[in-house]
Amino acid sequence: MSNKHNDHIHDSELINYIKSVPESEPPIDFTRSVMQQLAPKKVPFWRKLLSWFTNPVSVSFSPAKVAGGLTAAVILIMVGFIWGADSTKNDQSSAIRFIMNDPAKEARSVSVIGSFNNWKPEGGSMRYDAEAGYWILESSLPPGNHEYSFLIDGKKIQLDPRAPMIRDDGFGNRNSMILVSDSNEQHL
């Protein structure tokens, strides 16, 4: 017990001594002087790169700048479409003439249907030339291989007897073929 008693006396003397020491403020430049004594930690490049990828970044913008940017983008897109559409029309389409002989004018209507118009008669209606005795359609086609047939009176499908090439369509039928080159020429 005497040890505990001595420790208790010792503790109370220590507490009284600490209370008697006057409080003083550290010097004004204490923090700066301590920090200057410490060497800066060298961060490896890979750690900086990892931090750059993983830390969030704040992005701010003004509505006026966004509106200006969007306006410029829309104008550029429109100019691109207009310029692209004009060059496509002028440079790549080829004039093609489809003719179907019918001297007795047995058909009431004839249309050209094909891969170039999704096999729909709209826009492919031929006109009858009574003097020549045939149905005719003048159209423009882009370069490439095109399959087609004549649709007579909206019901009967007929090959073009003047076409030098014919291809099976994979459904048990055959289609006439026309090859259009980039140089606005029709090839057989």
Short mmCIF file of the C-alpha atoms (twelve columns), coordinates in Angstrom:
data_MODEL
# 
_entry.id   MODEL 
# 
loop_
_atom_site.group_PDB 
_atom_site.id 
_atom_site.type_symbol 
_atom_site.label_atom_id 
_atom_site.label_alt_id 
_atom_site.label_comp_id 
_atom_site.label_asym_id 
_atom_site.label_seq_id 
_atom_site.Cartn_x 
_atom_site.Cartn_y 
_atom_site.Cartn_z 
_atom_site.pdbx_PDB_model_num 
ATOM 1   C CA . MET A 1   0.000   0.000   0.000    1 
ATOM 2   C CA . SER A 2   2.829   2.295   0.641    1 
ATOM 3   C CA . ASN A 3   3.828   2.189   -3.018   1 
ATOM 4   C CA . LYS A 4   0.378   3.167   -4.127   1 
ATOM 5   C CA . HIS A 5   0.295   5.917   -1.561   1 
ATOM 6   C CA . ASN A 6   3.686   7.233   -2.691   1 
ATOM 7   C CA . ASP A 7   2.592   7.133   -6.340   1 
ATOM 8   C CA . HIS A 8   -0.521  9.105   -5.473   1 
ATOM 9   C CA . ILE A 9   1.539   11.758  -3.661   1 
ATOM 10  C CA . HIS A 10  3.942   11.878  -6.534   1 
ATOM 11  C CA . ASP A 11  1.074   12.339  -9.040   1 
ATOM 12  C CA . SER A 12  -0.498  15.152  -7.045   1 
ATOM 13  C CA . GLU A 13  2.865   16.961  -6.756   1 
ATOM 14  C CA . LEU A 14  3.310   16.641  -10.492  1 
ATOM 15  C CA . ILE A 15  -0.175  17.996  -11.156  1 
ATOM 16  C CA . ASN A 16  0.451   20.957  -8.834   1 
ATOM 17  C CA . TYR A 17  3.759   21.680  -10.537  1 
ATOM 18  C CA . ILE A 18  2.157   21.643  -14.001  1 
ATOM 19  C CA . LYS A 19  -0.548  24.005  -12.780  1 
ATOM 20  C CA . SER A 20  2.069   26.402  -11.460  1 
ATOM 21  C CA . VAL A 21  3.976   26.662  -14.751  1 
ATOM 22  C CA . PRO A 22  2.888   29.873  -16.562  1 
ATOM 23  C CA . GLU A 23  1.156   29.423  -19.957  1 
ATOM 24  C CA . SER A 24  2.947   30.928  -22.901  1 
ATOM 25  C CA . GLU A 25  2.084   31.201  -26.596  1 
ATOM 26  C CA . PRO A 26  4.385   29.574  -29.138  1 
ATOM 27  C CA . PRO A 27  6.340   31.959  -31.350  1 
ATOM 28  C CA . ILE A 28  4.369   33.343  -34.321  1 
ATOM 29  C CA . ASP A 29  6.471   31.541  -36.942  1 
ATOM 30  C CA . PHE A 30  6.584   28.248  -35.011  1 
ATOM 31  C CA . THR A 31  4.457   26.270  -37.516  1 
ATOM 32  C CA . ARG A 32  6.348   27.638  -40.505  1 
ATOM 33  C CA . SER A 33  9.737   26.904  -38.995  1 
ATOM 34  C CA . VAL A 34  8.722   23.323  -38.135  1 
ATOM 35  C CA . MET A 35  7.321   22.722  -41.626  1 
ATOM 36  C CA . GLN A 36  10.517  24.063  -43.213  1 
ATOM 37  C CA . GLN A 37  12.503  21.490  -41.291  1 
ATOM 38  C CA . LEU A 38  10.486  18.665  -42.896  1 
ATOM 39  C CA . ALA A 39  11.622  17.403  -46.310  1 
ATOM 40  C CA . PRO A 40  8.840   17.378  -48.946  1 
ATOM 41  C CA . LYS A 41  7.608   13.903  -49.835  1 
ATOM 42  C CA . LYS A 42  8.409   12.939  -53.429  1 
ATOM 43  C CA . VAL A 43  5.258   11.510  -55.090  1 
ATOM 44  C CA . PRO A 44  5.984   8.973   -57.855  1 
ATOM 45  C CA . PHE A 45  4.683   9.760   -61.348  1 
ATOM 46  C CA . TRP A 46  2.392   6.722   -61.450  1 
ATOM 47  C CA . ARG A 47  0.760   7.865   -58.196  1 
ATOM 48  C CA . LYS A 48  0.133   11.337  -59.687  1 
ATOM 49  C CA . LEU A 49  -1.332  9.745   -62.805  1 
ATOM 50  C CA . LEU A 50  -3.548  7.438   -60.754  1 
ATOM 51  C CA . SER A 51  -4.734  10.402  -58.705  1 
ATOM 52  C CA . TRP A 52  -5.532  12.348  -61.876  1 
ATOM 53  C CA . PHE A 53  -7.682  9.474   -63.192  1 
ATOM 54  C CA . THR A 54  -9.476  8.683   -59.935  1 
ATOM 55  C CA . ASN A 55  -10.154 12.113  -58.418  1 
ATOM 56  C CA . PRO A 56  -13.326 13.923  -59.483  1 
ATOM 57  C CA . VAL A 57  -13.024 17.034  -61.617  1 
ATOM 58  C CA . SER A 58  -15.406 19.976  -61.456  1 
ATOM 59  C CA . VAL A 59  -16.665 21.279  -64.775  1 
ATOM 60  C CA . SER A 60  -18.434 24.594  -65.040  1 
ATOM 61  C CA . PHE A 61  -19.967 26.333  -68.022  1 
ATOM 62  C CA . SER A 62  -22.149 29.268  -68.836  1 
ATOM 63  C CA . PRO A 63  -25.390 28.858  -70.805  1 
ATOM 64  C CA . ALA A 64  -24.231 31.516  -73.280  1 
ATOM 65  C CA . LYS A 65  -21.099 29.541  -74.170  1 
ATOM 66  C CA . VAL A 66  -23.060 26.304  -74.506  1 
ATOM 67  C CA . ALA A 67  -25.652 27.988  -76.750  1 
ATOM 68  C CA . GLY A 68  -22.897 29.433  -78.930  1 
ATOM 69  C CA . GLY A 69  -21.176 26.069  -79.240  1 
ATOM 70  C CA . LEU A 70  -24.415 24.268  -80.087  1 
ATOM 71  C CA . THR A 71  -25.300 26.883  -82.701  1 
ATOM 72  C CA . ALA A 72  -21.895 26.489  -84.339  1 
ATOM 73  C CA . ALA A 73  -22.234 22.683  -84.317  1 
ATOM 74  C CA . VAL A 74  -25.704 22.802  -85.910  1 
ATOM 75  C CA . ILE A 75  -24.489 25.180  -88.629  1 
ATOM 76  C CA . LEU A 76  -21.511 22.928  -89.422  1 
ATOM 77  C CA . ILE A 77  -23.734 19.848  -89.609  1 
ATOM 78  C CA . MET A 78  -26.231 21.602  -91.898  1 
ATOM 79  C CA . VAL A 79  -23.455 22.846  -94.186  1 
ATOM 80  C CA . GLY A 80  -22.043 19.308  -94.305  1 
ATOM 81  C CA . PHE A 81  -25.405 17.815  -95.271  1 
ATOM 82  C CA . ILE A 82  -26.048 20.470  -97.920  1 
ATOM 83  C CA . TRP A 83  -22.552 20.178  -99.368  1 
ATOM 84  C CA . GLY A 84  -22.650 16.363  -99.232  1 
ATOM 85  C CA . ALA A 85  -26.104 16.168  -100.826 1 
ATOM 86  C CA . ASP A 86  -25.108 18.459  -103.697 1 
ATOM 87  C CA . SER A 87  -21.919 16.551  -104.461 1 
ATOM 88  C CA . THR A 88  -23.758 13.216  -104.380 1 
ATOM 89  C CA . LYS A 89  -26.430 14.421  -106.797 1 
ATOM 90  C CA . ASN A 90  -24.009 15.980  -109.243 1 
ATOM 91  C CA . ASP A 91  -21.175 13.465  -109.216 1 
ATOM 92  C CA . GLN A 92  -22.561 9.989   -108.733 1 
ATOM 93  C CA . SER A 93  -25.980 9.589   -110.350 1 
ATOM 94  C CA . SER A 94  -26.229 8.252   -113.880 1 
ATOM 95  C CA . ALA A 95  -29.074 8.794   -116.338 1 
ATOM 96  C CA . ILE A 96  -30.634 5.450   -117.252 1 
ATOM 97  C CA . ARG A 97  -33.381 4.726   -119.795 1 
ATOM 98  C CA . PHE A 98  -35.676 1.729   -119.297 1 
ATOM 99  C CA . ILE A 99  -37.665 0.616   -122.372 1 
ATOM 100 C CA . MET A 100 -40.311 -2.118  -122.694 1 
ATOM 101 C CA . ASN A 101 -41.637 -2.894  -126.169 1 
ATOM 102 C CA . ASP A 102 -45.456 -3.044  -126.459 1 
ATOM 103 C CA . PRO A 103 -46.446 -2.114  -130.070 1 
ATOM 104 C CA . ALA A 104 -50.110 -3.140  -129.576 1 
ATOM 105 C CA . LYS A 105 -50.278 -1.386  -126.192 1 
ATOM 106 C CA . GLU A 106 -51.580 -4.470  -124.455 1 
ATOM 107 C CA . ALA A 107 -50.589 -3.151  -121.002 1 
ATOM 108 C CA . ARG A 108 -52.596 -0.420  -119.259 1 
ATOM 109 C CA . SER A 109 -49.696 0.562   -116.967 1 
ATOM 110 C CA . VAL A 110 -46.051 -0.419  -116.558 1 
ATOM 111 C CA . SER A 111 -43.658 0.418   -113.724 1 
ATOM 112 C CA . VAL A 112 -40.003 -0.336  -113.115 1 
ATOM 113 C CA . ILE A 113 -39.462 -1.991  -109.737 1 
ATOM 114 C CA . GLY A 114 -36.035 -2.877  -108.417 1 
ATOM 115 C CA . SER A 115 -33.373 -2.825  -105.760 1 
ATOM 116 C CA . PHE A 116 -32.960 0.943   -106.260 1 
ATOM 117 C CA . ASN A 117 -36.599 1.754   -105.231 1 
ATOM 118 C CA . ASN A 118 -37.229 -1.064  -102.707 1 
ATOM 119 C CA . TRP A 119 -39.307 -2.944  -105.289 1 
ATOM 120 C CA . LYS A 120 -42.124 -0.393  -105.078 1 
ATOM 121 C CA . PRO A 121 -43.840 0.922   -108.225 1 
ATOM 122 C CA . GLU A 122 -44.178 4.479   -106.855 1 
ATOM 123 C CA . GLY A 123 -41.788 6.750   -108.716 1 
ATOM 124 C CA . GLY A 124 -41.093 4.086   -111.339 1 
ATOM 125 C CA . SER A 125 -44.136 4.610   -113.580 1 
ATOM 126 C CA . MET A 126 -43.316 4.416   -117.267 1 
ATOM 127 C CA . ARG A 127 -45.037 6.488   -119.979 1 
ATOM 128 C CA . TYR A 128 -46.222 5.049   -123.263 1 
ATOM 129 C CA . ASP A 129 -44.723 6.432   -126.489 1 
ATOM 130 C CA . ALA A 130 -47.383 5.606   -129.136 1 
ATOM 131 C CA . GLU A 131 -45.169 6.524   -132.128 1 
ATOM 132 C CA . ALA A 132 -42.342 4.259   -130.989 1 
ATOM 133 C CA . GLY A 133 -44.642 1.556   -129.594 1 
ATOM 134 C CA . TYR A 134 -42.936 1.164   -126.235 1 
ATOM 135 C CA . TRP A 135 -43.080 2.140   -122.574 1 
ATOM 136 C CA . ILE A 136 -40.205 4.358   -121.377 1 
ATOM 137 C CA . LEU A 137 -38.815 5.654   -118.094 1 
ATOM 138 C CA . GLU A 138 -35.790 7.892   -117.739 1 
ATOM 139 C CA . SER A 139 -34.311 7.817   -114.253 1 
ATOM 140 C CA . SER A 140 -31.083 8.356   -112.324 1 
ATOM 141 C CA . LEU A 141 -29.297 5.545   -110.513 1 
ATOM 142 C CA . PRO A 142 -26.279 5.558   -108.211 1 
ATOM 143 C CA . PRO A 143 -23.219 3.499   -109.146 1 
ATOM 144 C CA . GLY A 144 -23.449 -0.229  -108.491 1 
ATOM 145 C CA . ASN A 145 -25.262 -3.405  -109.527 1 
ATOM 146 C CA . HIS A 146 -29.040 -3.031  -109.644 1 
ATOM 147 C CA . GLU A 147 -31.685 -5.710  -110.098 1 
ATOM 148 C CA . TYR A 148 -35.044 -4.796  -111.614 1 
ATOM 149 C CA . SER A 149 -38.159 -6.044  -113.406 1 
ATOM 150 C CA . PHE A 150 -41.195 -4.556  -115.122 1 
ATOM 151 C CA . LEU A 151 -44.502 -4.597  -113.208 1 
ATOM 152 C CA . ILE A 152 -47.335 -4.771  -115.755 1 
ATOM 153 C CA . ASP A 153 -50.819 -3.605  -114.731 1 
ATOM 154 C CA . GLY A 154 -49.781 -3.818  -111.068 1 
ATOM 155 C CA . LYS A 155 -49.830 -7.652  -111.168 1 
ATOM 156 C CA . LYS A 156 -47.535 -9.341  -113.658 1 
ATOM 157 C CA . ILE A 157 -43.746 -9.210  -113.237 1 
ATOM 158 C CA . GLN A 158 -41.712 -9.473  -116.437 1 
ATOM 159 C CA . LEU A 159 -37.973 -9.511  -117.120 1 
ATOM 160 C CA . ASP A 160 -36.467 -6.887  -119.411 1 
ATOM 161 C CA . PRO A 161 -35.816 -8.835  -122.642 1 
ATOM 162 C CA . ARG A 162 -33.200 -6.219  -123.600 1 
ATOM 163 C CA . ALA A 163 -31.146 -6.795  -120.417 1 
ATOM 164 C CA . PRO A 164 -27.960 -8.736  -121.148 1 
ATOM 165 C CA . MET A 165 -27.742 -10.115 -117.600 1 
ATOM 166 C CA . ILE A 166 -30.250 -11.952 -115.432 1 
ATOM 167 C CA . ARG A 167 -29.863 -13.073 -111.826 1 
ATOM 168 C CA . ASP A 168 -31.800 -15.527 -109.651 1 
ATOM 169 C CA . ASP A 169 -33.328 -13.665 -106.713 1 
ATOM 170 C CA . GLY A 170 -33.155 -16.599 -104.280 1 
ATOM 171 C CA . PHE A 171 -36.963 -16.916 -104.132 1 
ATOM 172 C CA . GLY A 172 -37.463 -18.887 -107.342 1 
ATOM 173 C CA . ASN A 173 -37.699 -15.822 -109.606 1 
ATOM 174 C CA . ARG A 174 -35.234 -14.041 -111.842 1 
ATOM 175 C CA . ASN A 175 -34.434 -10.339 -112.198 1 
ATOM 176 C CA . SER A 176 -32.860 -8.261  -114.942 1 
ATOM 177 C CA . MET A 177 -29.556 -6.589  -114.025 1 
ATOM 178 C CA . ILE A 178 -27.955 -3.272  -114.810 1 
ATOM 179 C CA . LEU A 179 -24.446 -2.206  -113.792 1 
ATOM 180 C CA . VAL A 180 -23.818 1.518   -113.343 1 
ATOM 181 C CA . SER A 181 -20.215 2.733   -113.024 1 
ATOM 182 C CA . ASP A 182 -18.847 5.768   -111.168 1 
ATOM 183 C CA . SER A 183 -18.149 7.519   -114.475 1 
ATOM 184 C CA . ASN A 184 -21.868 7.882   -115.303 1 
ATOM 185 C CA . GLU A 185 -21.822 5.046   -117.794 1 
ATOM 186 C CA . GLN A 186 -24.112 2.055   -118.065 1 
ATOM 187 C CA . HIS A 187 -22.263 -1.249  -118.455 1 
ATOM 188 C CA . LEU A 188 -23.525 -4.566  -119.700 1 
# 
